[in-house]
Amino acid sequence: MDAAWLVPAALGFGLAVGIGGSAAVVVAHSRGQRAAAVVTPTVPDGVEQVVDALDNAGIVLDSSNNVVSFSPAAVTLGLVWNGALVHPELVALVDRVRTAGEPAGEELELPRGPFGEARLQLAVRAAPIGSRFVLVLVDDRTEAHRLEEVRRDFVANISHELKTPIGAIGLLAEAIGSAADDPDDVRRFATRLTIESERLRSSPRRSSS
């Protein structure tokens, strides 16, 4: 080959190699970006802002059940630790929602945090966001359950306190009716009836104190 053609041929070959290499780099970069998007998915626009604004606990999980967003209440209740859900019951609910593709909810009693002894009464609702994320909303009903227990105990105590004097008053009323011809018995039963009435009147005050 004539030496005059060597330089243009070398330049053409180098240009082709350069273009091919650049194209390969661009393709590789594009594939890398897509792979990174799969490994580190982005929460849909607006979801993080909504979760941050929640008073109740809100948690968003990706397709691998990694916590990608959560509200402050989720940490306060001990539901999130080191980028994951603490309680297997919550994980099971998320998996069920992911499999069914439909929202689901349940009432759960869980310990507060991984090492806490206190118990939480929670109303949990989970729903899919698109095809890759699940939103978990948690309403802490612990205080409401405690107040309900106090109410039940109060009603039970009142019922117990009232049962004895009410029964005694009924028996004394029958006794007075039977002893209508004996003034002494009537006075004695009437005195007892007054005592039981006072006891009945003071029972609610004792129970509430």
C-alpha positions in Angstrom: 0.0 0.0 0.0 1.2 3.5 -0.8 2.5 5.2 2.3 0.4 8.3 1.4 -2.7 6.3 2.3 -1.5 5.0 5.7 -2.1 8.3 7.5 -5.8 8.8 6.4 -6.5 5.1 6.9 -5.1 5.2 10.5 -7.1 8.4 11.2 -10.3 6.7 9.9 -9.7 3.6 11.9 -9.0 5.6 15.1 -12.2 7.7 14.5 -14.3 4.6 14.1 -12.8 3.0 17.2 -13.4 6.3 19.1 -17.0 6.5 18.0 -17.7 2.9 18.9 -16.0 3.3 22.3 -18.0 6.4 23.0 -21.3 4.6 22.1 -20.4 1.7 24.3 -19.7 4.0 27.2 -23.0 5.8 26.7 -24.9 2.5 26.6 -23.1 1.2 29.6 -23.9 4.4 31.5 -27.6 4.2 30.6 -27.7 0.6 31.7 -26.0 1.5 34.9 -28.5 4.2 35.6 -31.4 1.8 35.0 -29.8 -0.8 37.3 -29.2 1.9 40.0 -32.9 2.9 39.8 -33.9 -0.8 40.4 -31.5 -1.1 43.3 -32.3 2.3 44.9 -35.9 3.0 43.8 -37.2 6.5 44.1 -40.4 7.2 46.1 -43.1 8.7 43.9 -43.4 12.5 43.9 -45.3 13.8 46.9 -45.3 10.7 49.0 -42.4 11.7 51.2 -43.9 15.1 51.9 -47.2 13.5 52.9 -45.5 10.9 55.1 -43.4 13.7 56.8 -46.6 15.7 57.5 -48.4 12.8 59.2 -49.3 13.0 62.9 -49.6 9.2 63.0 -47.0 6.7 62.0 -46.4 6.4 58.2 -43.9 4.1 56.5 -43.1 3.5 52.9 -41.3 0.3 51.9 -39.7 -0.7 48.6 -40.0 -4.1 46.8 -37.4 -5.6 49.2 -39.3 -4.3 52.3 -36.5 -1.8 52.9 -37.9 1.4 54.6 -37.4 4.2 52.2 -39.5 6.9 54.0 -41.1 7.2 57.4 -42.7 9.8 59.7 -41.3 10.8 63.1 -44.1 8.9 64.9 -42.9 5.6 63.3 -39.6 6.0 65.2 -41.3 7.2 68.4 -43.4 4.0 68.5 -40.4 1.9 67.8 -41.7 0.5 64.5 -38.6 1.3 62.4 -35.0 0.4 63.1 -31.9 0.5 60.9 -33.9 0.8 57.7 -36.4 -2.0 58.4 -39.6 -2.8 60.1 -39.0 -4.1 63.7 -42.0 -6.4 64.0 -42.6 -9.5 61.9 -46.4 -9.0 62.2 -46.0 -5.8 60.1 -43.8 -7.5 57.6 -46.4 -10.2 57.2 -49.1 -7.7 56.6 -47.0 -5.9 54.0 -46.2 -9.1 52.2 -49.9 -10.0 52.1 -50.8 -6.6 50.6 -48.0 -6.9 48.0 -49.2 -10.4 47.0 -52.9 -9.5 46.8 -52.3 -6.0 45.3 -55.1 -4.7 47.5 -55.2 -2.7 50.8 -55.6 -4.6 54.1 -55.7 -3.7 57.8 -55.8 -5.3 61.2 -55.6 -4.6 64.9 -52.2 -5.6 66.4 -50.8 -5.7 69.9 -47.1 -5.2 69.7 -44.2 -4.4 72.0 -42.8 -0.8 71.8 -39.5 -1.2 70.0 -37.3 -4.3 69.7 -36.4 -4.3 73.4 -39.3 -2.6 75.1 -41.7 -4.2 77.6 -44.5 -1.7 77.1 -47.3 -2.9 74.8 -49.0 -1.0 72.0 -52.5 -1.3 70.7 -52.3 -0.4 67.0 -54.7 -0.1 64.1 -52.6 -0.8 61.0 -53.5 -0.2 57.4 -51.3 -1.0 54.4 -51.8 -0.3 50.7 -49.7 -0.7 47.5 -48.3 2.4 45.8 -47.8 1.5 42.2 -46.1 -1.8 41.6 -43.1 -1.5 43.8 -44.0 0.4 47.0 -46.3 -0.2 50.0 -47.5 2.5 52.3 -48.2 1.5 56.0 -50.3 3.8 58.2 -50.4 3.1 61.9 -52.9 4.6 64.4 -51.8 4.3 68.0 -54.9 3.4 70.1 -53.1 2.4 73.2 -54.5 5.2 75.3 -58.0 4.6 74.0 -57.7 0.9 75.0 -56.5 1.9 78.5 -59.4 4.3 79.0 -61.8 1.5 77.9 -60.3 -0.8 80.4 -60.7 1.8 83.1 -64.4 2.3 82.1 -65.0 -1.5 82.3 -63.4 -1.8 85.7 -65.4 1.2 87.0 -68.7 -0.3 85.8 -67.8 -3.7 87.3 -66.8 -2.1 90.6 -70.0 0.0 90.7 -72.1 -3.1 90.0 -70.4 -5.0 92.8 -70.8 -2.2 95.3 -74.5 -1.8 94.5 -75.5 -5.4 94.4 -75.3 -6.0 98.2 -77.3 -2.9 99.4 -79.9 -3.3 96.7 -80.4 -6.9 97.7 -80.6 -6.0 101.4 -83.2 -3.2 100.7 -85.4 -5.7 98.8 -85.3 -8.2 101.7 -86.0 -5.4 104.3 -89.0 -4.2 102.2 -90.4 -7.7 102.2 -89.8 -8.0 106.0 -91.6 -4.7 106.7 -94.6 -5.9 104.7 -94.7 -9.1 106.7 -94.3 -7.4 110.0 -97.0 -4.8 109.5 -98.8 -5.8 112.7 -95.7 -5.6 114.8 -94.6 -1.9 115.3 -91.3 -2.9 116.9 -90.3 -5.1 114.0 -91.4 -2.4 111.6 -89.2 0.2 113.4 -86.2 -2.2 113.4 -86.5 -3.1 109.8 -87.1 0.6 108.9 -83.8 1.5 110.7 -82.0 -1.2 108.8 -83.5 0.1 105.6 -82.2 3.6 106.3 -78.7 2.2 106.9 -78.7 0.3 103.7 -80.0 3.4 101.8 -77.1 5.4 103.2 -74.7 2.7 102.2 -76.2 2.7 98.7 -75.8 6.5 98.5 -72.1 6.4 99.5 -71.1 3.5 97.3 -70.5 5.5 94.1 -68.4 8.0 96.0 -66.2 5.2 97.4 -65.8 3.6 93.9 -64.8 6.8 92.2 -62.3 7.9 94.9 
